Amino acid sequence: MTTKWTAADLPDLNRRTVVVTGATSGIGLVTARELARAGARVVLAVRDTAKGERAAADMPGRTEVRELDVSSMRSVRAFARAWTGPLDVLVNNAGIMQVPESHTEEGFELQSATNHLGPFALTNLLLPHITDRVVTVASQLHRLGKPVFDDLDWTRREYDDLQAYNDSKLAAVLFALELDRRMTGPRRSVVAHPGIATTSLTSHVRRGPSARIGRMSFLLNDAEHGALPTLYAATQDVAGGSYVGPDGIGGIKGHPALGKPSRTARDEGLARELWELSGRLTRTGTELAV
């Protein structure tokens, strides 16, 4: 790419339907708003529907709000069961970062459930409807993740909120790349990451790379720029398996550019192992033939 791509370069999306999870704030909010501005029918899939309705009220174009808590398998299944008709693009944006140790009603560690297992299940259950692509919003911190697949729930290790986040984002990238390898027809799976953006995701973080860099706000993307890689990945003619992020130093800030995820994230053997485990845990994942 030789030009600095912005939301002004979005194509006409008048005939497209897009689901954006976690669309009430930050990157998800900007993504949903800009896609709607470009003409897409945008479904805001959110935990708090009242907050979602307030967000949608300020957006141009066609929007709809539906309840979805990606950390809950019950909620994920209910959302998928209720979906009818084609879905052009699914944007798995919802995520949490460095939260205190907690487990879902199914017993999953909360960051693993929100950042990987929930999106894994949601994607697989919606696959019969998806016509174009899935965009997984990842993080550069996946590079610090460890593939400890026999202890996703942190029952045998002392809990580390930052490492749990890194691990969950590594899992998300492994899943997204394996999904692309398994997809049939013209469909594709693409990864996007925002660099480090000043959003509510990192506002409470007090340690780790995000906290240290966060004290130097001039180095960061705002939410408007942080959403650009997601918007690019969702609408441009990029190859399946692409990794889109900011073009600045370290991928922290800038405009969309194609990059490369970590070597661990590109390990096909690990990806297959994680897929099979995630499928057993969520009772999904057989929707695609290997």
BELTA-V594059 format. One record per pair of residues at least 6 apart in sequence whose C-alpha atoms are under 7 Angstrom apart, sorted by the first residue. I is the first residue (numbers start at 1). GAP is how many residues later the second one is. D is the distance in whole Angstrom. If there is no record, write none. Layout:
i = (I & I)
gap = (GAP & GAP)
d = (D & D)
//
This chain:
i = (1 & 4 & 5 & 5 & 6 & 7 & 7 & 10 & 11 & 12 & 12 & 13 & 13 & 13 & 14 & 14 & 15 & 16 & 16 & 16 & 17 & 17 & 17 & 17 & 17 & 17 & 18 & 18 & 18 & 18 & 18 & 18 & 18 & 18 & 19 & 19 & 19 & 19 & 19 & 19 & 19 & 20 & 20 & 20 & 20 & 20 & 20 & 20 & 20 & 20 & 21 & 21 & 21 & 21 & 21 & 21 & 21 & 21 & 22 & 22 & 22 & 22 & 22 & 23 & 23 & 23 & 23 & 23 & 24 & 24 & 24 & 24 & 26 & 26 & 26 & 27 & 27 & 27 & 28 & 30 & 30 & 30 & 31 & 31 & 32 & 33 & 35 & 36 & 36 & 36 & 36 & 36 & 36 & 37 & 37 & 39 & 40 & 41 & 41 & 42 & 42 & 42 & 43 & 43 & 43 & 43 & 44 & 44 & 44 & 44 & 45 & 45 & 45 & 45 & 46 & 46 & 46 & 46 & 46 & 47 & 47 & 47 & 48 & 49 & 49 & 49 & 52 & 53 & 56 & 68 & 68 & 68 & 69 & 69 & 70 & 70 & 70 & 70 & 71 & 71 & 71 & 71 & 71 & 72 & 72 & 73 & 76 & 76 & 80 & 80 & 80 & 85 & 86 & 86 & 86 & 87 & 87 & 87 & 88 & 88 & 88 & 88 & 89 & 89 & 89 & 89 & 89 & 90 & 90 & 90 & 91 & 91 & 91 & 92 & 92 & 92 & 92 & 93 & 93 & 95 & 95 & 96 & 96 & 96 & 96 & 97 & 97 & 97 & 97 & 98 & 98 & 98 & 98 & 99 & 100 & 101 & 101 & 102 & 102 & 103 & 103 & 104 & 108 & 109 & 109 & 111 & 111 & 111 & 112 & 112 & 115 & 115 & 115 & 116 & 116 & 116 & 117 & 121 & 121 & 124 & 124 & 124 & 131 & 132 & 132 & 132 & 133 & 133 & 133 & 134 & 134 & 134 & 135 & 135 & 135 & 135 & 135 & 135 & 136 & 136 & 136 & 136 & 137 & 137 & 137 & 137 & 138 & 138 & 138 & 138 & 138 & 138 & 139 & 139 & 139 & 140 & 140 & 141 & 142 & 142 & 142 & 142 & 143 & 143 & 144 & 145 & 145 & 145 & 145 & 146 & 147 & 149 & 170 & 173 & 173 & 174 & 174 & 174 & 175 & 175 & 176 & 176 & 176 & 177 & 177 & 178 & 179 & 180 & 180 & 180 & 180 & 182 & 182 & 182 & 183 & 188 & 189 & 189 & 190 & 190 & 190 & 190 & 190 & 191 & 191 & 191 & 191 & 192 & 192 & 192 & 192 & 192 & 192 & 193 & 193 & 193 & 194 & 194 & 194 & 194 & 194 & 195 & 195 & 195 & 195 & 195 & 195 & 196 & 196 & 196 & 196 & 196 & 197 & 197 & 197 & 197 & 197 & 198 & 198 & 198 & 198 & 199 & 202 & 205 & 219 & 220 & 220 & 221 & 221 & 228 & 228 & 229 & 229 & 229 & 229 & 232 & 233 & 242 & 243 & 243 & 243 & 243 & 244 & 244 & 244 & 244 & 245 & 245 & 245 & 245 & 245 & 246 & 246 & 246 & 246 & 246 & 246 & 247 & 247 & 247 & 247 & 247 & 248 & 279)
gap = (256 & 251 & 250 & 251 & 222 & 27 & 221 & 28 & 27 & 26 & 27 & 25 & 26 & 27 & 25 & 26 & 25 & 24 & 25 & 72 & 23 & 24 & 25 & 70 & 71 & 72 & 22 & 23 & 24 & 25 & 69 & 70 & 71 & 72 & 23 & 24 & 25 & 26 & 70 & 71 & 72 & 8 & 12 & 23 & 24 & 25 & 70 & 71 & 72 & 73 & 7 & 23 & 24 & 25 & 70 & 71 & 72 & 73 & 6 & 23 & 24 & 71 & 72 & 6 & 9 & 21 & 22 & 23 & 22 & 27 & 28 & 31 & 173 & 174 & 197 & 196 & 199 & 200 & 65 & 193 & 194 & 197 & 196 & 200 & 10 & 26 & 7 & 6 & 23 & 24 & 25 & 26 & 27 & 23 & 24 & 22 & 22 & 21 & 22 & 20 & 21 & 22 & 20 & 21 & 22 & 23 & 8 & 20 & 21 & 22 & 20 & 21 & 22 & 23 & 6 & 20 & 21 & 22 & 23 & 20 & 21 & 22 & 19 & 16 & 17 & 18 & 13 & 12 & 7 & 7 & 8 & 11 & 6 & 7 & 6 & 44 & 48 & 49 & 33 & 39 & 42 & 43 & 47 & 32 & 46 & 45 & 42 & 46 & 42 & 45 & 46 & 44 & 43 & 44 & 45 & 42 & 43 & 44 & 42 & 43 & 44 & 45 & 41 & 43 & 44 & 45 & 145 & 43 & 44 & 45 & 43 & 44 & 45 & 27 & 43 & 44 & 45 & 43 & 44 & 19 & 20 & 15 & 18 & 19 & 105 & 14 & 68 & 104 & 105 & 63 & 64 & 67 & 107 & 62 & 61 & 58 & 60 & 7 & 8 & 6 & 7 & 6 & 45 & 44 & 45 & 53 & 54 & 57 & 40 & 56 & 53 & 54 & 57 & 52 & 55 & 56 & 161 & 161 & 163 & 160 & 161 & 163 & 56 & 54 & 55 & 56 & 54 & 55 & 56 & 54 & 55 & 56 & 54 & 55 & 56 & 57 & 98 & 99 & 40 & 54 & 55 & 56 & 54 & 55 & 56 & 93 & 31 & 34 & 35 & 53 & 54 & 55 & 30 & 54 & 56 & 53 & 55 & 25 & 24 & 25 & 27 & 28 & 27 & 119 & 22 & 18 & 21 & 22 & 25 & 21 & 20 & 125 & 95 & 18 & 92 & 91 & 92 & 97 & 96 & 100 & 13 & 14 & 15 & 12 & 64 & 93 & 10 & 8 & 9 & 60 & 61 & 106 & 107 & 108 & 105 & 52 & 51 & 52 & 43 & 50 & 51 & 52 & 53 & 50 & 51 & 52 & 53 & 37 & 38 & 41 & 51 & 52 & 53 & 36 & 51 & 52 & 32 & 33 & 35 & 51 & 52 & 31 & 50 & 51 & 56 & 57 & 58 & 14 & 24 & 25 & 56 & 57 & 23 & 24 & 25 & 26 & 29 & 22 & 23 & 24 & 25 & 24 & 8 & 6 & 34 & 32 & 33 & 32 & 33 & 27 & 28 & 15 & 16 & 17 & 27 & 24 & 11 & 16 & 15 & 16 & 17 & 18 & 12 & 13 & 14 & 15 & 6 & 11 & 12 & 13 & 14 & 6 & 7 & 8 & 9 & 10 & 11 & 6 & 7 & 8 & 9 & 10 & 6 & 6)
d = (7 & 6 & 6 & 6 & 7 & 7 & 7 & 7 & 7 & 6 & 6 & 6 & 5 & 5 & 4 & 5 & 6 & 5 & 6 & 6 & 6 & 5 & 6 & 6 & 5 & 7 & 7 & 6 & 5 & 6 & 6 & 6 & 5 & 6 & 6 & 5 & 6 & 7 & 6 & 5 & 6 & 7 & 6 & 6 & 5 & 6 & 6 & 5 & 6 & 6 & 7 & 6 & 5 & 6 & 6 & 6 & 5 & 5 & 6 & 6 & 5 & 6 & 4 & 4 & 6 & 6 & 7 & 6 & 7 & 7 & 5 & 6 & 5 & 6 & 5 & 5 & 6 & 5 & 6 & 7 & 6 & 6 & 6 & 6 & 6 & 5 & 7 & 6 & 7 & 6 & 5 & 6 & 7 & 5 & 6 & 6 & 7 & 5 & 6 & 6 & 5 & 6 & 6 & 5 & 6 & 7 & 7 & 6 & 5 & 6 & 6 & 5 & 6 & 5 & 6 & 6 & 5 & 5 & 6 & 6 & 5 & 5 & 7 & 7 & 7 & 6 & 6 & 6 & 6 & 6 & 6 & 6 & 6 & 7 & 6 & 6 & 5 & 6 & 7 & 7 & 5 & 4 & 5 & 7 & 7 & 7 & 7 & 6 & 7 & 6 & 6 & 6 & 5 & 6 & 7 & 5 & 5 & 6 & 5 & 5 & 5 & 7 & 7 & 6 & 5 & 6 & 7 & 7 & 5 & 6 & 6 & 5 & 6 & 6 & 6 & 5 & 6 & 7 & 5 & 6 & 5 & 6 & 7 & 7 & 6 & 7 & 6 & 6 & 7 & 5 & 5 & 6 & 7 & 6 & 6 & 7 & 7 & 6 & 6 & 4 & 5 & 6 & 6 & 5 & 7 & 7 & 6 & 6 & 7 & 5 & 6 & 7 & 7 & 6 & 6 & 5 & 6 & 6 & 6 & 6 & 6 & 6 & 6 & 7 & 5 & 6 & 5 & 5 & 5 & 7 & 5 & 6 & 6 & 5 & 6 & 7 & 7 & 6 & 6 & 6 & 5 & 6 & 6 & 5 & 5 & 7 & 6 & 7 & 7 & 7 & 6 & 5 & 6 & 5 & 7 & 7 & 7 & 5 & 5 & 7 & 5 & 4 & 7 & 6 & 6 & 7 & 4 & 4 & 5 & 5 & 7 & 7 & 6 & 7 & 6 & 5 & 7 & 5 & 6 & 7 & 6 & 7 & 7 & 7 & 5 & 6 & 6 & 5 & 5 & 6 & 6 & 7 & 7 & 6 & 7 & 5 & 5 & 6 & 6 & 6 & 5 & 5 & 6 & 7 & 6 & 5 & 6 & 6 & 5 & 6 & 6 & 5 & 6 & 6 & 6 & 5 & 4 & 6 & 6 & 6 & 7 & 7 & 6 & 6 & 5 & 4 & 6 & 7 & 6 & 6 & 5 & 7 & 5 & 5 & 5 & 6 & 6 & 7 & 6 & 5 & 6 & 6 & 7 & 6 & 7 & 7 & 6 & 5 & 7 & 7 & 6 & 6 & 5 & 7 & 5 & 7 & 7 & 7 & 6 & 5 & 6 & 7 & 6 & 6 & 5 & 6 & 6 & 5 & 6 & 7 & 7 & 6 & 5 & 4 & 5 & 5 & 6 & 7 & 5 & 6 & 6 & 5 & 5 & 5)
//
